[in-house]
Amino acid sequence: MIQLGVSLYPEQETAEQIEAYLKLAEYYGFRKVFTSLFSVQGTKEEIIAYFRSLCDAAHRHGMEVYGDCNARFFMEMGASPDDLSVFKKIGLDVLRLDLMFNDERDVAIVNNKEGLGVQLNASLIPSVKRVIELGGDKSRIIGSYNFYPLRNTGADPQSVLEANRFFKSEGMRTQIFISSLVKGAHGPWPVSDGLPTIEEHRDLPVGLQLRHALALGCDEVIFGNAFVSEEEFKEIDAAMKQIYVYGEDKPFYFPGIRSQIPIGDIERIPLTIDLAPGVSDTEKELLFGFTKHNSAEYTHIIIRSRWGRFDYRPIPIEPRTCDKEYFEEGDVLIINGNVPRYKGEVHIVRKKIRNDGTQNFVGKIVKEELFLLDYLHYMVNFGFIPK
């Protein structure tokens, strides 16, 4: 299951604010806290005490703490690649290297005797590969993307997708930042124009940011700025309940099919659909009650969810007239009783196709979510959310 986190910058927040925020985040299922270690001024002892207080508060709420560290801070705190005890003293669970040393020192940090997890920059794949080749313990490495306070400087989805594929191939997790849309929500710097990894997320609703991060293959999603509103926490909670569902097994699924139908606890990409007038109760059940939608082999013309035809074989799906001569990208269709063998299949149109009377038009994926269709490749699970 994708893991959720928030960010805190204690130099800008009171202890009371932090405690209340952590309590709220914990209630909505958040289990990670990110903070920037090098944005605080003070003596070594003051900084240790400062962040020790934050780590203690986070741990009281069952959360792990990720501390972002640059080379200057690393040296000022008296740390060395062979001695990370100061970060253990602070109470960190994971140390994030803002920039890597790009030599054997990175390996020593990853393999630290203190047992800290280590985040390496997920955008610097050659450097991460070198750490692994030199003997870095992959089980301790988490790929961490940067966040981008300055508009138009963020990452593109394709780069994130490709980096995630590398980390998954090596059995490592990745963490990405999304952004609260609350006016004035801040990061460590005096800029408040959102704090996402992906530039396209800067102005998107938080639930859609989360679903896109899931589609890209991210394992952990952290709000980069603070404070997130309770309404946004609720939006994330609602998205999680749509992403993780249970697919019931049926006795008539024969062995060759059972291995392909999503059964049990399912992770899926939910899509918001604007329903067409006159959609029947059976069609609504197929869209919203049937959890086992996943993509067939080829998705260049239609995204085809086949398994409804088994569950709904004995149930009539009457043909309904539609005045569209052609169906277009994002249109959602259900095969009707004119083709009994395939009745109950759900299709999402990718390229313009002719309306031949075999499909009932049941709605359209909302325009702002059409980009998610690019991620529905073979065997990817998906679902529908009514607009």
C-alpha positions in Angstrom: 0.0 0.0 0.0 1.2 3.5 -0.8 2.5 5.3 2.3 1.6 8.8 3.2 3.5 11.6 4.9 3.6 15.3 5.8 6.4 17.8 6.1 7.2 20.1 9.1 9.6 23.0 9.4 9.8 23.6 13.2 11.7 26.9 12.8 8.4 28.3 11.4 5.9 26.4 13.6 5.1 26.2 17.3 5.2 23.1 19.4 1.5 23.3 19.8 0.9 23.6 16.1 3.1 20.7 15.4 1.4 18.5 18.0 -2.1 19.3 16.7 -1.0 18.8 13.1 0.6 15.4 13.8 -2.5 14.3 15.6 -4.7 15.2 12.6 -2.3 13.6 10.1 -2.1 10.4 12.2 -5.9 10.2 12.3 -6.0 10.2 8.5 -3.4 7.5 8.1 -0.2 9.4 7.6 2.9 7.7 8.9 5.9 9.7 7.6 7.3 13.1 8.5 9.8 15.0 6.4 11.9 17.9 7.7 14.8 20.0 6.4 17.7 19.8 8.9 19.9 22.5 7.3 17.3 25.3 7.3 17.7 25.9 11.1 20.3 28.2 12.5 22.0 27.6 15.9 24.7 25.7 17.7 25.1 22.0 17.3 23.5 21.4 20.7 20.6 23.7 19.9 19.9 22.0 16.6 20.1 18.5 18.1 17.6 19.6 20.8 15.4 21.4 18.2 14.9 18.3 16.0 15.0 15.8 18.9 11.8 17.5 20.0 10.2 17.1 16.6 11.3 13.5 16.3 9.9 12.7 19.8 6.5 14.2 18.8 6.4 12.3 15.5 7.3 9.0 17.2 4.5 9.6 19.8 2.1 9.5 16.8 3.6 6.4 15.3 5.5 8.2 12.5 8.9 7.8 11.0 11.1 10.9 10.5 13.0 11.7 7.3 15.7 14.4 7.8 17.1 16.3 4.7 20.8 17.0 5.0 23.4 18.7 2.8 27.1 18.4 2.9 27.7 21.6 4.8 25.3 20.7 7.6 26.8 17.2 7.6 30.2 18.6 8.4 29.0 21.2 10.8 27.3 18.5 12.9 30.5 16.6 13.2 29.2 13.6 11.2 31.3 11.5 9.0 30.5 8.7 6.6 31.6 6.2 9.2 29.8 7.9 12.1 26.2 9.0 11.8 25.6 8.9 15.6 24.6 12.6 15.7 21.6 11.8 13.5 20.7 8.9 15.7 20.9 11.2 18.7 18.5 13.6 16.9 16.1 10.7 16.6 15.9 10.4 12.8 14.7 7.1 11.2 15.9 8.0 7.7 18.7 10.4 6.5 18.2 12.1 3.2 21.3 13.2 1.3 20.4 16.4 -0.5 23.5 15.9 -2.7 25.6 12.8 -2.7 29.4 12.6 -2.4 29.6 10.4 -5.5 32.3 8.2 -4.1 32.9 5.5 -1.5 31.6 7.8 1.2 28.0 7.3 -0.1 28.4 3.5 0.4 29.6 4.0 4.0 26.6 6.2 4.7 24.2 3.7 3.2 25.7 0.8 5.1 25.9 2.8 8.4 26.2 0.9 11.7 23.5 3.1 13.3 20.8 1.3 11.2 19.4 4.5 9.6 17.6 4.3 6.3 19.1 6.5 3.6 17.4 8.5 0.9 19.3 9.1 -2.3 18.2 11.5 -5.1 15.9 9.5 -7.3 16.8 11.7 -10.3 20.5 10.8 -10.1 20.3 7.2 -11.4 24.0 6.9 -12.4 25.0 7.9 -8.9 22.6 5.5 -7.3 23.8 2.7 -9.6 27.4 3.5 -8.5 26.5 3.2 -4.8 25.0 -0.2 -5.5 27.9 -1.4 -7.6 30.3 -0.4 -4.8 28.4 -2.5 -2.3 25.6 -0.2 -0.9 22.9 -2.2 0.8 19.8 -1.8 -1.5 17.4 -2.7 1.4 18.4 0.6 3.1 18.0 2.9 0.1 14.9 4.9 -0.7 14.8 6.9 -3.9 13.7 10.4 -3.0 12.7 13.1 -5.5 13.2 16.8 -4.9 10.4 19.3 -4.4 10.3 22.5 -6.4 9.2 25.7 -4.8 9.8 27.8 -7.9 7.0 27.6 -10.5 7.9 25.9 -13.9 11.0 24.2 -12.5 9.4 20.8 -11.5 9.9 17.4 -12.9 8.0 15.9 -15.8 6.0 12.7 -15.4 7.9 10.6 -17.9 11.2 11.2 -16.1 9.7 10.1 -12.8 8.1 7.0 -14.5 11.4 5.9 -15.9 13.3 6.5 -12.6 10.7 4.5 -10.7 11.1 1.6 -13.1 14.8 1.5 -12.3 14.2 1.6 -8.5 11.5 -1.1 -8.8 13.8 -3.3 -10.9 16.3 -3.1 -8.0 13.7 -3.8 -5.3 13.9 -0.3 -3.9 11.1 2.2 -2.9 10.6 5.7 -4.1 9.2 8.8 -2.4 7.6 11.8 -4.1 6.3 15.1 -3.0 2.8 16.5 -3.7 1.5 19.9 -2.8 -1.2 21.3 -0.6 -3.2 24.0 -2.4 -3.8 26.0 0.9 -2.9 29.6 0.3 0.3 30.4 2.2 1.3 26.8 2.8 5.0 26.9 3.3 8.2 25.0 2.9 11.7 25.7 4.3 12.2 28.8 2.0 10.2 32.1 1.8 8.2 30.9 -1.3 4.6 29.7 -1.1 3.6 28.7 -4.6 3.2 25.0 -4.0 5.9 22.4 -3.3 5.5 19.4 -5.6 7.9 17.2 -7.4 6.0 17.1 -10.6 5.3 20.5 -12.1 1.9 19.5 -13.4 0.8 18.8 -9.8 1.3 22.4 -8.6 -2.4 23.4 -9.2 -4.1 20.0 -9.3 -6.5 18.7 -6.5 -4.6 16.7 -4.0 -6.6 13.5 -4.6 -5.7 13.6 -8.3 -2.0 14.3 -7.4 -2.1 11.2 -5.3 -3.7 9.0 -8.0 -1.1 10.2 -10.5 1.8 9.4 -8.1 0.3 5.9 -7.8 0.0 5.5 -11.6 3.7 6.5 -11.9 4.6 3.7 -9.5 5.6 5.8 -6.4 5.7 4.0 -3.0 5.5 7.0 -0.7 3.7 10.3 -1.1 4.6 13.2 1.1 3.0 16.7 1.3 6.0 19.0 0.7 4.4 22.1 2.3 2.6 22.8 5.5 0.0 23.0 6.8 -2.4 20.7 4.8 -6.0 21.5 5.5 -8.4 18.9 7.1 -10.4 19.1 3.8 -7.4 18.0 1.9 -6.7 15.2 4.4 -10.3 14.1 3.8 -9.8 14.2 0.1 -6.7 12.0 0.3 -8.6 9.6 2.6 -11.5 9.4 0.1 -9.0 8.7 -2.7 -7.3 5.9 -0.7 -10.6 4.3 -0.2 -11.2 4.3 -3.9 -7.6 3.1 -4.7 -7.7 0.1 -2.3 -10.7 -2.2 -2.6 -11.5 -5.9 -2.3 -12.3 -8.1 -5.3 -14.5 -11.0 -4.5 -13.7 -14.4 -5.9 -16.5 -16.4 -7.7 -16.9 -20.1 -8.0 -17.4 -19.9 -11.8 -14.0 -18.3 -12.4 -12.1 -21.2 -14.0 -8.3 -21.6 -13.4 -7.1 -20.0 -16.6 -9.2 -16.9 -15.9 -8.7 -16.7 -12.1 -5.0 -15.9 -12.5 -5.9 -12.8 -14.5 -9.0 -11.4 -12.7 -8.1 -9.1 -9.9 -9.2 -10.9 -6.7 -8.6 -10.1 -3.0 -7.0 -6.8 -1.9 -6.7 -4.7 -5.0 -4.7 -1.5 -5.8 -6.3 0.4 -8.7 -6.3 3.8 -10.5 -9.7 5.4 -9.9 -11.1 7.6 -12.7 -13.9 10.1 -12.3 -16.8 9.6 -14.7 -19.5 12.0 -15.7 -22.5 9.7 -16.1 -24.7 9.9 -19.2 -28.5 10.3 -18.8 -30.5 7.1 -18.6 -27.8 4.8 -17.3 -29.5 1.7 -15.8 -28.9 0.3 -12.3 -27.2 -2.7 -13.8 -24.8 -0.5 -15.7 -24.1 1.6 -12.6 -23.4 -1.6 -10.7 -20.9 -2.7 -13.4 -19.1 0.7 -13.2 -19.1 1.3 -9.4 -19.8 -2.0 -7.7 -17.7 -4.3 -9.9 -14.1 -3.9 -8.6 -12.4 -6.2 -11.0 -11.7 -3.8 -13.9 -8.2 -4.2 -15.5 -6.8 -3.5 -18.9 -6.6 -6.2 -21.7 -3.5 -6.7 -23.9 -3.8 -3.7 -26.2 -4.9 -0.3 -25.2 -4.2 1.9 -28.3 -7.8 2.0 -29.4 -9.9 1.0 -26.4 -9.1 0.1 -22.8 -11.0 -3.1 -22.4 -12.2 -4.5 -19.1 -13.4 -8.0 -19.9 -14.4 -9.7 -16.7 -17.8 -8.2 -16.3 -19.1 -10.5 -19.0 -18.6 -13.4 -16.6 -20.3 -11.9 -13.6 -23.2 -10.4 -15.6 -23.7 -13.2 -18.1 -27.3 -14.0 -16.9 -28.3 -10.4 -16.4 -29.8 -8.5 -19.4 -28.2 -5.3 -20.6 -30.8 -3.8 -23.0 -29.4 -1.7 -25.9 -29.9 2.0 -25.6 -29.9 4.4 -28.5 -27.2 7.1 -28.6 -27.1 9.9 -31.2 -23.3 9.9 -31.4 -22.1 8.7 -34.7 -18.6 8.2 -33.3 -17.3 7.6 -29.8 -14.3 9.7 -28.8 -11.4 9.7 -26.3 -12.7 9.2 -22.7 -16.1 7.9 -23.6 -17.1 4.9 -21.4 -19.1 2.1 -23.0 -20.7 -1.2 -21.9 -21.3 -4.0 -24.4 -25.0 -4.6 -24.6 -27.2 -7.6 -25.4 -26.7 -7.3 -29.1 -23.4 -9.2 -28.6 -24.3 -11.8 -26.0 -20.8 -13.4 -25.8 -19.2 -10.1 -24.7 -22.2 -8.5 -22.9 -21.0 -6.7 -19.7 -17.5 -5.7 -20.9 -16.6 -2.1 -20.1 -14.6 -0.1 -22.6 -12.9 3.3 -22.4 -12.3 4.8 -25.8 -8.7 6.0 -26.6 -9.2 6.7 -30.3 -12.3 7.7 -32.3 -14.5 4.6 -33.1 -17.8 4.3 -34.9 -21.0 3.7 -32.9 -22.3 0.4 -34.3 -25.1 -0.2 -31.8 -23.3 -2.9 -29.7 -22.2 -0.5 -27.0 -24.2 1.6 -24.6 -22.7 5.0 -23.9 -22.6 5.3 -20.1 -20.5 8.4 -19.5 -17.2 10.2 -20.1 -14.0 10.4 -18.0 -13.7 14.1 -16.9 -11.3 16.1 -19.1 -8.8 16.9 -16.3 -8.2 13.1 -15.7 -7.8 11.9 -19.3 -4.1 11.9 -18.9 -4.4 9.0 -16.4 -5.5 6.8 -19.4 -1.9 6.8 -20.5 -1.1 4.6 -17.5 -3.7 1.9 -18.1 -1.5 -0.7 -19.7 -2.0 -4.4 -19.7 -3.2 -5.8 -16.4 -3.3 -2.4 -14.7 -6.4 -2.2 -12.4 -8.7 0.7 -12.5 -12.1 1.8 -11.2 -14.7 4.6 -11.5 -15.8 7.4 -9.3 -19.1 9.2 -10.0 -18.7 12.9 -10.6 
